[in-house]
Amino acid sequence: MAGPLPLHSSRSAARPDHLSEPAWLRWVLTAIVLAFLAVFLVLPLTLVFSEAFSRGWGAYKDAITHPDAIAALKLTLLAAAIAVPANLVFGVCAGWAIAKFDFRGKNLLTTLIDLPFAVSPVISGMVFVLLFGRQGLLGPWLIDHDMRIVFAVPGIVLATVFVSFPFVAREIIPVMEASGTDEEEAARVLGASGLQIFFRVTLPNIKWGLLYGVVLCNARAMGEFGAVSVVSGKIRGMTNTLPLHVEILYNEYAFQAAFAVSSLLASLAIVTLILKAVVERRVVESVVETAREELEEWPSTSIT
């Protein structure tokens, strides 16, 4: 009498090796995806760089090294450099609270984290104007203390933080929920402190999801236009970020310069996409490795 069949053999026998859809359907779907990418991704990027270099390298260099363009680039990087770490701290704290603890108002906190996804960036910018503007709720107090937020760098940073803060939290909350609390509880039983548990147990489990959220947050921060446009005042060389500088150049019919500055944003976006692809690959590898380790720990089973 034949011995018992291995579990994986029975599963492979019950599941077909190939999908059953016709070949023409796969080709049609692939063609639709490639056409969509060509029209909405490859073609716009190609046009941006072709227009940026339409008058030669000299004109391109003059456009991207103009003092106003350099100031806009520095302000964009500054806003991202402040917003991303701030959102990183907020995202980790929010993820830890939501995924590891049960408390009253948990669903409300989760909803509030998604608020920037639902609110128009222009409206969020207007909220900061109503709060910190000269005629706003806190405006008189700020004037009395010689502090300026709206139409200044602090307002740009606040708007950037607001529109980009959900990304880190939203990436690590599912990871923390999936990992559970067993490892943290075991570490606590063994005498580990709260910081030791976080840095030695929690952080290694969420590191790739955390990095993925940081990449997305950085991309959102550098490309923000609506909220920053409302609170910046668009002062050349002072409160202009790269997206705002592109708009000003385009409105002044300096098309080649506008596309040249746009190419800087496009380059930053391409670098972000490359980092995103690398992180996604590491995330998949981490998930596969974790699943493999869990399977190796399971006792061997068979079906009689």
N, C-alpha and C positions, 0 to 999 in steps of 0.2 A: 504494500500500500504506500502510495506516495506520501512524503512528509508534508508538513504544513507549508503553505505558501507565505513568503515574506509579505509584510504589510505593503511595502513599496511596490511589489509586483502586482498585487491585487489592485492598487490604485492606478498604476500605469495601464493595466488591462482595461479598467473601467473608463479611462479618459483617453480620447483620441489624441494622437501626436500633433495633428494639424487642425486648424480651424476649418470649418466646412463651407465657408462662404466662397463664391466663385472668384476666379482670378481677376476677372474684369472689374469686379467691385473693389478689390484691393488697389488696382491700378487707378481707378477713378478717384477713390478717396485720397490716395497719395498725390495725384495730380492736383486735386483741389487744395490740399494743404500747401504744396509747393507753390502753386499760383498765388495763394493768399500771402505767403511769406515774401514772394518776389514783389508783389504790388505794395504791400504795407510795411515791409522792412528793408529789403535789399534795394529797391528802387529809390525810396527817400534818402537812405544813407548815401547811395551813389550820387544822387543829385546834390546833396549837401556838400560833399567833398569836391565834386566837379565844379560847382559854382564857386566854392571857396578858392580854388586854384585857377579860376577862369582868366585872371589877369596876371598870372605868373606867381612865382615864389616871392618876389619882392613885395608885391601888393599884399599877399597873404601874411608875410612876416610883419609888415607895417600895421596891419589890422590887429593881429593878436598881441603885438608888443606895444600898442598904443597905451598911454598911461591909464585911460579910462577902462580899457579892457583888462589890464593888469590889476587895477583896483577891484574890478568886478570879480575877477577870478579869486583874488585873495579873500574878498568878503564871502564868496560862495564856499570856499574851503573852510573859512573860519566858522561860518554858521553850521556847516556839517560837522566840523571838529568838536563843536560844543553840543550840538543836538544828538549826535550818535552816542557818545558816552552817557549823556543824561538819560536817553531812552533805553540804553543798555541797563543802567541801574534800575530804572523804573520797571522795565520788562522782567528782569530777574525777580525783583520783589513781588510784582503782581503775579507772575507765574508761580512762584513759590506759595503765595497765599492762596491762590485759586486752586492749584493742583494738589497741595498737600494738606489743606485744612478745610473744615466745614464751619461756616459762620453765617450769621444773619446778614443779608445783603450781598451774598456772593454772586447771585445772578445779576443784580444791579451793577456791581463792579465790572462784570464781564461785558454787560451792555455798554457801559460808559467807555470801556476800552475801544469798542468798535465805533464810537461816536465820530471820529474824524473820517471814517469811511462813508458815513451817511450825510455829513454836513458838507456843503460846498466850501472849498477853500476861501472863496471871496467872503462868505458869511463869517467864517472864523476870523478873517482879517478885520472885518467890521466890528466883531466882538471886542477885539483888542483896542480898536479905536474908541469904542464906547466906554471902555474901561480906563484907558490910559491917555486918551487924547486931551487936549486943552479944555474941551467942554465935557469930558467924560466924567465918570464916577470918581475916579482917583486923580483926575487931572489937576485940580487946584492944589491938592496936597503935594503932588510931584513938582509943580511949579514953585511952591513955597520952599521946597527942599532942593531946588536947583537940579532936578532929575528929569531926564528925557528918555522916554521909551518909544513912543510912536514917532515915525520919521527919523529914526536913529537905529543904530546897530542892535541895541537890546530888543527892539520890536521885531526886527528881522529874525533874530535868534528865537524869540518866543514863538513866532508864527511857524518857523521851521520845526521846532520841537513839537508843536501841537499837531501838525499834519503828518508827522512821521512816527509818533510814539506808539501806534498799535503794532508795528511790524515785528519788533523783537518779542513782545509779549505773546502775540498770536502764533509765533513760530515755536516757542518753547513750552507753552501751556500744554499742547497735545503730547509732547515728548515727556514732560513731567508726569502727566496723568497716566501715560502708558507704562512708565517705569514703576509707578506705585510708591509705596512707603516702606516696603519690607527692608530694603538695604539701609535706609536711614534709621529705622527702628533697631536693626541689629547693631549698627554702629553706636547708637545711643546706649544700648545694653552693655556694650563692651567698654563704655566709659568715654566715648568721644564727645568733645564739646560741639556747640552749634557751628562754629566756624570750621572745625575739622570735618564735620559731617558734610558741610557745603563744599569745601574745596577738595575733599578726597573721595566723596561718594556722589553728590548731586552734580557738581560741575562736570566731571568726566562723562556722566551719562547724557548731558544735554549740550556738550560743547559744539557739536556739528550743527544742531538746530539753532543754537545761539549765534554761531558765526553766520549761518544762513540769514537769520533775522537781521544781523548787523549789516550785511551786504545790501539787503533790500531797503533797510532804513537809510543807509547812506545814499543809495540811488534816489530815493524819494526826496531826501533833504537837498541834494544838489540840483535837482530838477524842478523844485517847487516854484510856481509862478503866481498863482492867484492870491493866496494869503499874503505873500511877501510884497506883491504889487500894491496891496491896499495900505500896508503899514510902513512902506519904505519911503514914500515921497519921491522916488526915482531921481535922486540928486546925483548927478554925474560925479564919479570918482569918490563918492561917500556912501551912498545907500543903494547903489545899483549892484545886483547880483548878475551873473552871466545871463540867465533868461531875460531879465529886465533890460540888460544892455543890448541884447539881440533885438528886442522889440523896438527900442529907441532907434537903433541903426536902420532897421527896416522901415520904420515910419519916416525917417529922413531920406529914404531912397538910396541909402548906402548899401545896396544889396550885396555886393561882393564882401564888404566888411562884415555884414550881418551873417552871411554864410560862413565866413572864416571863423567868427566867434562861435557860431553854431557847431562848427567842426570840433571845437574844444569840448563842448558838451557831449557831442556824439562819441568822441574818443573816450571820455570818462564813462559813458554808457557801455561802450564795447568792453572796456576793462572790467566794469561791473558784471557784465554778462559772462565774461570768462571766469571771474572769481565765483560767480553763482554756479556755473557749470562744474567747476572743480569741487565746490562745497557739496553740491548735489551728489556728485559721484562718491565723495567720501561718506556722505550720509547713507547712501545705498549700501556701500561696502560695510559700514558700521552695522546697519540693520541685518545684513546677510550674515556677518560674523557673529552677531548676538544670537540670531536664530540657529546658526550652526552649533554654537556652544550649548544652547538650550537642548537641541536635539541629541547631542552627545551625552548630556546628563540624564536623558530619559532612559529607562530600562528598555532593553530590546523586547519587542512584542511580536507576536505572530498570530496568524488567523488559522485556526484548525479547520 
